[in-house]
Each structure stands twice: as structure tokens, then as C-alpha cells.
Amino acid sequence: MFASSKGSAGEAAPSIRRRLASLLYESLLLLGVLSVAFMIPHLALGLLMHWTAPGPLLLLHVFLVLGGYFLWYWNHGGQTLAMQTWRICVESAGGGRPTSSRLVLRYLLSWPSLLFYGAGIWWAFLDRDRQFLHDRLAGTRIAFKHPPP
């Protein structure tokens, strides 16, 4: 069930267990990212101006902060901090470097993939290459990151 499978480039893809472990570690790192991102502007606004942003504005802030984090890391090496630890990376479905538009699409599709009870994650158990649904739809995949020669 958790065995590695062949990716579209013919190489064994990281197991679902490895990708889920990376996702769990990523969520811990994101707590720190969001803490800093909220503490500075919202605490300053609250203390200095006695103003609290409404809920939809806070959600937009989270969406933009996380988008900035993921898109910056994916565009600069294909790996977030957690992905570096687990030696996995984001690639195009053919194995090359994904375009920025594909990465934006991956980020946008990952929200419903996770928020609908993890349906996009569960999809990996049915997918022929064991890829998440948002990767399949965005034309990306998770692969092993090999160290430089």
C-alpha cells in the first residue's frame, strides 16, 4: 500500500508515506511562518491603531502568505524546507522543471484537494503513479531530489 511506484519519467516515485511525512513536517514549519506573518502586521495594527482585520481579510492574508512561501521555494529549486529534509521535489509531469504557471495552478488546486477532507491526498491511493490529485491536474509530480554530482 505504501510502496513506491514508477513516476512518469520511469523512475521510482517517493512513497505516499514519505510524502505524507513531508506534509506533516511542512505543517509544523508553516506554524512558524504564519506566526511571524501574523504577529508583525496584525499585532502592530491591533496595539497601535486598535483595529482588527475582519475574518475574510485574515483568510486572504493566510492564502497570500502561504502562496508566497510555496511559490518562492518551488520556483527556487523545486523544494520547500520540509521537502529538502525528505529529499523530494516538485517536477513537471515529464520530469523537468515546472513553469511558474503550473506551480501557481498546483498551489490553487492544493486548497480544495486538502480542504475537501483530504480528497486529493486520498486520490494518491487510486492513482496509477501514486500522485496527489492536485499534482495530476496541474501537470506536476513529486519525485526524489538527487544530490548534485
Protein Blocks (a to p, Z undefined) as FASTA:
>chain_A
ZZccddfkopacddfklmmmmmmmmmmmmmmmmmmmmmmmmmmmmmmnopacdfklmmmm
mmmmmmmmmmmmmmnoopafklmmnopacddfkopacdfklmmmmmmmmmmmmmngolmm
mmmmmpmnlpafklmmnopacddddddZZ
